[in-house]
Amino acid sequence: MIRLTVMYNLEPFVDEDEFLEWRMGDHEKSNNSRPGVMRTSFSMGKTGYMLDSAPPYKFITTADWPDMAAFEADFHDPDYQVKMDEWKKMLKDPLFIVSEIMLEEDKSREMSK
């Protein structure tokens, strides 16, 4: 499985409340409807381990695809990249990491019983 992790802050001109409404509404629907996307998440950093201050990134988005071919076909689609160029204007210091999930365990189903 391939995971895209994007860590970022907002540019000073971006209203955080408006961003959150868009990010958890229309943009999340868009993310989840992308070809091949299996799962997405959106988080807000609260504290950091071994940090003397707040984490360097406030927001974290992840999206998972079944394999690299599916990721590349979707993420590198020229029309999608045009949209990404617009979205990235809101982001300050974004970091994009593409990783291969080597092992993943989900104990949430056991906990809900």
C-alpha positions, 0 to 999 in steps of 0.5 A: 500500500502507498501512503501520501502524507502531507504536513503543512501550516497555513499561510498567514492570509488564510482564515483557519475556520474557513479552511477547516470548513472547506478541508473537512467538507468539499475537499474531503469529498474530493479526496475520497472520490479520487481514483484508487484512494482507499482511505484518507485522514486529516489531523491537527497536531496538538503536541510533540514528543521531545519538542520544547515547543509546538510541532513544526506542522499544524495539519497532517493529511494522509491518503492511501492507494493500493500500489504505486501504479494507482498512486502515480496514475491518480496523483500525477494526473495533469488535471489534478496537479492544476488543482493542487497548484491552487490548493498549495497556495494556501499552504506554508512550508508543505512537506509531501512524503510518499511511503510504502506501508510495510506493516499495518495493524488495526486493533480498533475492531477489537476495541469496539467489541 
